[in-house]
Amino acid sequence: MLYLFWGLLNIGVFIFFILICLRATKLLKEKSGLFATIIFVFGILSFIVNSNKNTSNKDAGISQISTWNFVSTDSVDRNTISSIIVELDKTWISKNELSITYGKGVKTEEPIPIRGSSWTTGFISGTKWNPSIIEVHTTDNNTKLDYYVSGIIEWKLLGANLYSQFKKYNGAALIK
């Protein structure tokens, strides 16, 4: 519920900011003329365009994917490579997920973790998940993989970071 409220607050503040900019543009045109208004509009647009350059989200509703490589794919039998997706955290509007790619060893039948990736899907306005550690280990019975993920959720308002919340997840993922 908090994530939904925070996202709606971000949308509301952004709309209010646009309305203030429109009023300021109209007032600036009346007081200082068309040239000053054009400079003001280009200045505001340059801030908006430059603030989105660091995000490389290719799909709507999916945050940037962070990946950790554990071993080379040469260490495993390529025919046995598989993936597991684990739901780390779920809210009404979004969820944090972990993907574990693994394969069987070339000389052994033990599962070997190859790669771990984490991302957020859903409505993610005003928050950003930044994983800092992804660890995946095999277990003694070779039927599951233990994982540990930690990172920071940044709570933002109009792009400014207001609060950073540390989160950690651990558990076991069953091997298919």
N, C-alpha and C positions, 0 to 999 in steps of 0.2 A: 504494500500500500504506500509505503514511503517513497519507493521508486516512481510510482505513478504520480504522486503529488509533486515530487521534485521535477519530473519531466513536464508536467502541466505548468508548474511555476516558471520553468525555463521558457516555455512557449509564450506564456503570458507576458513575461518581462521583455522578451524579444519583440512582441507585437507592440507593447508600450513604447519601447525604444524606437521602433520604426515610426510610430505616430509622432513622437517628440522630434525626430529628424525631419519629418515632413513639415511640421509647424516651424521648426528652426529654419528650414529652407525657404519657406514662404516669407518669414520675417526678415531673413537675410536679403532676400530679393527686394523687398520693399525698402530696407534701410541702406543697403550697400550696392545694390545693382546686380545685373545678370552675371557679370564676370566673377564676382565674389561667390555667387551661388554655385556656379559651375565648378570652381576650385573646391568649394566645400563638399559638393556631391562626389567629385572624384577622390577627395581625401577619405571620405567615409567608405566608398566602394573599395579603395585600396586596402583598408583595414579588414574588411569583410573577406576579400579575395585572398589575402595573405594568411588569414587565420585558418583557412581550410587546406593549405598546402601540405601540412604534415600528416594529414589523414589519407591513407591509401585504401580506403574501403571501396571494394569493387561491387559488392552486393549490398542492396538496401537492407537495413535491419541487422547487419552483421558487423561487429567491431573488427578492428585489425587483429589478425591472427598472429600469435607469438609462438615460435617453434624452437624446440631444443632437440638437437641431434645427439644421440647417445653413442651409436656405433655406425659404421659404414654398412651399406647393404651387401657388401662383399662378404661380410661375416656370417650371413645367413643364406639358406636355400631360398632362392628367389620365388620358387613355386609355392612356398609356405607363407609368404608375407600376407598379413591380415591386419585389420584395424578394429579397435573397440572405441565407441564413444560413450563417455561417462558424463552424466549430468552432475556437476559439482554443486550448483546452487540454483534454485528455481523460485522466481517471484511470480506475481500475477501477470506481469507484462514482459519479462525477459528471463533468460537463464544463462549461466556460465557453464561452458562445456569443456571437456578434455578429450582429445583424441590420442590414443596410444597405438602406434604402429609397431608390430612385432613380427618375428619370423622364427622358424626353428633353426637351430645351429646346423652348420654344414656337416660336422662330424658327430654331433649329438642331437638328441630329440628335445633338448631343453628350449623353452621359448626365450628369445633374446629381444629385449626392447630396442627398437631402432630410433624411434622419434616420438616426441610428445608435443602436442599443440594445444593451446587454449584460446578461447574466444567467447564473446557474448553475442547472443541472438535476441531478437525481439525489439521492443521499444527502449532505446538506450539514450534518450535525450537527457543531457545534464550529468551523466556518469560515464566513467571510462575505466575499464578493467585492464590493469597493467600487471601481468604475471611476472614475478621476479625469479622464481625457482620452479622448475618442473623436474621431479625425480621419479623414476620408475625402476622397480627392482623385481627380480623373479623370486618366487617362494620355493620352499622345499618340495612341495608336492607337484609343482609344474602345472597346476590347474588354474592359477590366477596370478595376476601381477599386482604388486603393491605400488601405490602412487602417493606422492606428496606434492602439493601445489601451494605456493604462497604468492601473494602479490598485494597490490594496493588498488582500491577503488577510489578514484578521484571524483569528488562531488564538485561540479562546476556550475557557475551561474554566469551566463553570457560569455563563456569561454574562460573565465577567471576561476582558478582552483580555490575553493573555499575550505575544503576539508579533505584529508586523505585518511582512508580507513583501511587498516591492515586486515587481510583475510587469509586464512589457511584452510586447506582441505586435505584430508588423507583418507585412504580406504583401499579397497581391493576391487579389481576388475576381473571378472571371470573370463577365461580364455575360451574361445569358441571351439 
